[in-house]
Amino acid sequence: MKKLFTLILLINTAGAFAQKLDTLTIEKIMRDPKWIGVSPIDIRWSDDSKKIYFKWNPAKTETDELYAVTPTNITPQKVSIAEQRNLTSASGIWNKNYTQKVFEKNGDLFLENIKTSKIIQLTNTEQEENAPVFSGDESEVIFKQDNNLFALKLNGGQLRQLTNFVRSSKNKKGPETLNDQQLWLKKQQLELFDVIKKEAKEEKQDSAKNAALEPQQIKEIVIGENRINSVRISPDSKYVTYRLIKAADGVKNAIVPNYVTASGFTEDIPNRSKVGRPSSTSETFIFDTRRQSVYPVITKDIPGIKDLPDYIKDYPKELAERKQLNADRKVNIEGPFWSADGKNAVVVVNAQDNKDRWIMRLDPVTGKLTLLDRQRDEAWIGGPGIEDSPAGNIGFTDDTHFYFQSEASGYSHIYLVDVVNGTKKQLTSGKWEVQTLRLSTDKKTFYFTANMEHPGVTDFYSIPVSGGKPGKITSMKGGNDVTLSPDEKWLAIRYSYSNKPWELYLQPNKPGAKAVQITNSITPEFQSYPWRDPEIVTFKNRYGNDVYAHQYLPKHPDPAKPAVIFVHGAGYLQNVTYSWSYYFREFMFNNMLADNGYTVLDIDYTASAGYGRDWRTGIYRHMGGKDLTDQVDGVKYLVEKFGINPNHVGLYGGSYGGFITLMAMFTEPDVFAAGGAIRSVTDWAHYNHEYTANILNEPFTDENAYRKSSPIYFANGLKGNLLMLHGMVDQNVNYQDIIRLTQKLIELHKENWELASYPVEDHAFEQPSSWTDEYKRIFKLFEQTLKNK
């Protein structure tokens, strides 16, 4: 018995030691992230506000499972299959009193009574019904089937078809077309013979009588080969609006070869087009259901529709050609958004060159537009709640007031405009951003997330729709991702801190109320290591602006005084926050670097999110300009404050961070001795249109911007040691990109570079073995080049 007890004790002790993380290694931190713990995701409330549902995986199994808690019982419980089967859709449309909800599930429509929790299935067809809404008087549910609108009577179930979009007319052939000779002879016969006159008169009378007896037909609306979307109906059902999209000709897409396949043959993955490709065009139409007439929304009179961007002045020949052409710019219309009474409609008009955004009142009778707000940006329109105009960030507070977000003040804030008299009011202001926005159910309060107190802290606020001082509701320092209950009494908060991954909390919707933690997801092994809480610091860049950064300081600096700059990806992303980072692997790697004597700086460089319009657009027409000099100025800060050896500085980053790493190694070779460039853009002319054209315009209209911004043009400047790493099935930054740069380096006879290729990896790596190999190589690069070895 004593031996057995000793054996059990040894096993338990060994298990305890296995759970403790003493020394960080690449193998440990780049394992399957489940070793850290699996945070809750996909937070949603039940429609009656009695339960919070979320996906979670505390056991770290293969798949996440659905859990639920209630405000009175916060112990997570697995949701049974039977309950999951009966769950309503997370989306759906409520009626005005929030007593009913209509939603689509598995291609059919359902109606839920919130008070009784009773759900009625409205449709059960092989076709797919979607996008259900209540009619203005809430007597019908209006929905789409194959892009046509239908109305289903709630009491009685009568179904009517409201639109009839067709590719080509299905009507019978019209009268026979006669030539001049045949028309003359027919006229002569009618003139000479009474019997023919009599027959013609009787035929006309019979046609009129038959037409009167026939049931009224739904008007055919011919759309041809165009694609149709955004089919919407006014609350009073008088007007249907829709958008026809004409595909562009001559669009060529890239392919991505896949080398490691089950078939043993190389297989091609269809991929995206490249920046500058021809763009589709769209036109928005109105169908007047009473007059049975169709007409376009008129865009030719939009103020500034012919305005040219300033950058064209750098190209006199093109400027002259475009001035002579005097063409309207192509625009896309979003909406309309209707007031509840159906009397007012607003559309958002976006220029395809993304330098203008117009908020305009629509007259549905004529299709004419009246300006309410114009946001012009010589760089590009963007910022939280602006570029994509999600439904929650825009709409009516009452029948005459429309709310939206704008960067007119330099930061994204809430505005309210009277659509009748055009009076506009700014509701929030300051050097901070409104990041999410929603209107309360009674339409008296705005709820929003903002970084008001510090750029790196997000909190949840409320403000009356009439304006006033915002009231702060959350109080935990870090990242607060809030899901408000339908009855608006509770907040489900997904919260994290710099060195603490996301957990679920519950808080009453009251300022100062305590948030109670619901989940505990993090493993004892992860918690056993004293992860740094990286200090957020600021330093001045060469332009006098404050640059925010995380700094990781070593307890025992290496005698060589090395430093590493981490460059976050995505460009427009905020990484210097008090919340858990999307770049959690790099957070752990930066801890490991600091443990090995490196000083590490992680910078929210120019163009990072969270700092307003001027910072967002600071890279316009020159990527690798201010965003790169911020890294150089960060090195200066480290040298002056911590005595870093300026000859022992490296940098690394992925995607946009990889691009900056290349530009740094090529254009600032005396500042950076080594660089690890991961999945890097090497030539912006080969990236996608949606992202690149905003910042650099198009290669054939602004070639100078592409030449200044693409590393491939500067490869001859390489002096230090460059390591490039790229997935071979990268469908975002194609592997072709790094291969083109490789060929350029070969032709330039450069020797101090390496390329590591990962045959099964897309842009975001998935295999732990790939992550491990990648960061082993980067760490080896820094150890060999930044220390006195």
Summary of the structure (lengths in Angstrom):
residues: 789
radius of gyration: 31.5
end to end distance: 55.5
largest distance: 129.0
contacts: 2483
relative contact order: 0.08
helix: 23%
strand: 31%
